[in-house]
């Protein structure tokens, strides 16, 4: 009987140790990444324009695929080019802020921030290791948001699950380990390095693999898009799932900007807004004879009237 009790105790310890080792490895990974990142100093903040309660502005982009390096028929991409595009985007957004006297800008990142390791072809496109690219991208993104706050308040919403940044351990199938996603690491460390900047809000509140927020009385839901079988029915399906009336669905994944009216409310239309890609046309898009310019968009929403216009920013 004593021997049996010892075996039971040993079995419990084995399982406990296995859990503790797995947790320690994950914590060590986070600590190693944190060691490479320090809190950014707050930039010189300029006086802001007065708040216009009836207007709201959303800058959206998606599919940055940082660390990819390629040359297509109409487009070239690398880490250096990605940094140049963020600098160009910053200048264009500054002009928009001044021309429209923007006080607060919502920024939505639709996911696939890294090229990742979805398949072997991704590893061939990668210019450096995935974790190294993760650390470098966080610095680029944090710097962009930090500089953007010079002129206005920034509310940053980053989709926490995407197909290219999903970590598919042990030959797991797509979607089976969506909770293990590098986008979550990016969001959490952006929050940490920018926590001293009073003008930057980094959203960490996720509803499973979606982001939900209210702006100017409109209900928004954001998701990468690889989870949806039919984007036209996206608002209806997600509204049914969450028992909530969404007005706008913001997606990434499709690498081409789309603005689709899928219903109506009193005074405005319900719309699916697909973000254009930051990376632009790639060799795979050339094979399929599809593609589009590397772009970002700024949507203007007016209270009770919905989306009233969209400003396109061409990045290549």
C-alpha positions, -999 to +999 in steps of 0.1 A: +000+000+000+028+024+008+045+016-026+012+024-044+009+057-026+044+066-036+037+058-072+005+080-071+025+108-056+053+104-082+027+104-110+012+137-097+046+153-095+054+143-131+023+160-144+029+190-122+065+193-133+054+190-170+030+219-166+055+240-146+082+235-172+058+244-201+048+276-182+084+285-174+094+281-211+067+304-222+076+329-195+112+327-204+103+335-241+084+366-230+113+377-207+138+373-235+117+395-258+111+420-230+149+423-224+152+435-260+126+463-256+128+494-234+101+519-227+100+546-254+104+582-242+074+604-248+080+626-279+075+664-279+037+667-279+022+695-300-010+713-291-040+692-303-070+704-323-103+707-303-124+675-302-152+673-327-177+650-311-198+644-342-168+631-362-146+600-358-116+588-378-102+553-383-068+546-399-067+510-410-041+487-426-034+450-425-011+423-437+023+440-431+041+406-434+072+421-418+103+401-426+092+390-460+116+398-488+107+395-525+104+412-558+072+409-579+064+425-613+051+457-598+064+456-562+095+450-541+094+444-503+119+440-475+123+451-439+139+483-450+110+490-474+085+483-447+102+509-425+102+534-453+065+528-458+058+535-422+077+568-425+056+577-456+024+567-439+033+589-409+038+619-431+005+613-450-014+609-417+002+641-403-011+660-434-046+645-429-046+655-392-037+691-400-061+694-430-090+679-410-081+691-375-082+656-360-081+653-323-084+616-318-074+589-344-084+553-340-058+529-356-068+494-366-042+468-375-060+439-392-033+413-384-006+392-403+019+416-389+047+391-396+055+368-425+057+341-399+061+304-407+027+293-420+044+270-446+079+262-459+076+289-486+073+315-458+106+304-444+122+310-478+108+345-479+119+354-444+149+376-442+157+367-405+144+345-377+108+348-368+114+358-331+141+383-342+116+398-367+090+399-340+112+420-317+122+443-346+087+448-358+075+457-323+101+485-322+089+498-357+052+497-347+059+513-313+079+541-329+052+548-354+025+551-328+047+571-305+055+596-333+018+597-343+009+609-308+028+641-314-003+656-331-033+637-317-046+611-293-041+576-306-064+546-298-047+515-312-067+483-319-047+453-330-064+420-341-050+393-318-053+363-341-042+358-378-032+329-399+004+339-406+013+346-370-004+316-356+021+292-340+012+257-354+031+234-330+035+197-336+021+199-371-012+213-358-038+222-384-049+257-392-070+272-364-064+244-340-040+265-319-053+300-325-047+309-289-010+306-296-005+336-317+024+361-320+000+390-325-008+388-288+028+392-279+030+423-301+000+439-285+011+433-249+046+446-254+033+477-274+012+483-243+043+481-221+067+502-241+042+530-246+026+530-211+043+563-202+027+581-232-006+597-221-018+601-256-015+565-267-041+538-257-033+502-266-063+480-265-058+447-247-095+437-244-102+408-267-134+389-273-120+356-284-103+363-318-122+396-323-119+433-313-151+452-305-154+489-297-179+518-300-170+550-318-195+579-323-224+556-314-214+529-340-206+494-330-174+480-347-161+445-347-126+436-362-113+402-371-085+391-394-109+374-419-094+339-424-121+326-400-150+338-422-164+317-451-185+345-465-175+381-457-209+394-470-226+376-442-199+385-417-219+412-398-250+390-396-231+359-384-210+378-359-240+397-346-258+364-341-228+349-324-223+378-299-260+387-296-251+423-305-260+447-333-227+455-351-227+483-377-193+479-392-170+449-397-133+456-404-112+428-419-077+421-432-065+390-449-077+396-485-048+420-495-072+443-513-094+471-501-131+465-503-161+486-490-193+465-491-227+476-481-245+447-465-276+463-448-289+495-434-298+513-402-318+545-398-296+572-415-266+550-425-255+518-441-241+487-424-207+480-441-179+454-444-146+473-447-117+452-459-083+468-452-058+469-481-025+452-476+006+470-464+029+446-482+013+450-517+014+426-546+037+395-540+049+368-564+020+345-553-004+373-563+014+376-597+007+338-603-030+343-596-030+375-616-045+394-587-030+421-565-032+457-554-012+487-543+003+488-509-022+510-491-038+523-459-071+540-455-086+567-433-123+564-429-144+594-416-176+586-397-202+612-387-226+607-359-260+592-371-248+593-407-221+566-407-191+565-430-191+597-450-158+594-469-125+575-472-090+588-478-067+564-496-029+564-488-008+548-515+025+534-500+043+521-531 
